[in-house]
C-alpha cells in the first residue's frame, strides 16, 4: 500500500515539474519576442504586437500556450532573428542611406 502512495507522489511531482518547465519555455519565448527590435519584425513581415499578445495570453492557458511558444521558438523567432542579423533597413536611423 505504501508503494501506491509513493507512486502517486512521484506522478504529482512529475506533473508539477512539467508545468514549471512549460511555463519557463513560454516565458522564455515571451521575453525573446519582446527583446527583438520592431524593425526586424517588420522586415520579417510579422507583427510583434500580435505575437506578444498571443504569447502573454498563452501564459494563462498552459497547453495551448506551450504549443504557441514552441511554434514561435522554432518558426517565427528564427525568421525575425535572421532579419535582425541582416541589420536595419537602409535609411533607418543609425545606418547609412543609399
N, C-alpha and C positions, 0 to 999 in steps of 0.2 A: 504494500500500500504506500509506503514511503517513496518507492520508485516513481509512482504516478505523480505524486506531489512534486518531486524533483523535476520530472519531465515538463510539467506544466509551467514551472518557474522558468525553466530554460527556454521554453517556447515563448513565454511572455517577454523574457529578456531579449530574445532574437527579434521579436516584433518591435520592441522599443528601439533597439539598435537600428533596424531597417528604417523606422520612421525618422530617427535622428539623421541617419545618412541621407535619406531622401530630402529632408529639409535642408541639409547642408548643400546638396547639389543644386537645389532650387535657389538658395541664397547666393551661391557662387555664380549661377547664371544671371541673376538679377544685378549683382554688383558688376559683373563683367560687362553686361549690356550698358549699364549706366556710365561706365568709365570710357566707353568708346566715343570719339568726337562725333558731333552731329553731321559734319561734312562727310565722314566715312560712311555713315548710314545713307546719306543722300546719294553718294557715288554708287552704293550697292543697290539702290532703288528699294530700300527698306525703310520702314517707319520706326524710328527709335521710340517715340512716344507709345505707339501701339504695343511694341514688344515689352516695354517697361510696365505698361498696364497689365498685359497678359501674364507676365512673369510675377508681378506683385500679387494679382488676384490668385494666381496658382498656388501661392503660399498657403491659402486657406482651403485648398482642395488637393490633398496630398497626392493622390494617384494621377489625376489629370495634370496637376502642376508639375509632377515629375516628368510626365511624358512631354509636356511643353518645354521644360527646362532642357531635357536631353535633346529634343529637336533643335532648340536654339544652339546648344553647345556643339552639336555635330554638323549642322547645316548653315544656319543663319550667321552665327558668331564668326566662323572661319571666313565666310564671304566678306563680312564687314571688316575683319582683321586684314584680309588681303587688300582691300581698298585703302585701309589705313597705312599699310606698308608702302603703297604706291605714292602716298603723300597727298596733300590737299590739292584741289584743282587749281589750274593756272588762274591768276587774278585773285586768289584767296589771300587775305592779309598774311604776310609773312612768307609769301612765295612770289618769286618774280613774275612779271606779266610777259606775255608773248610779244 
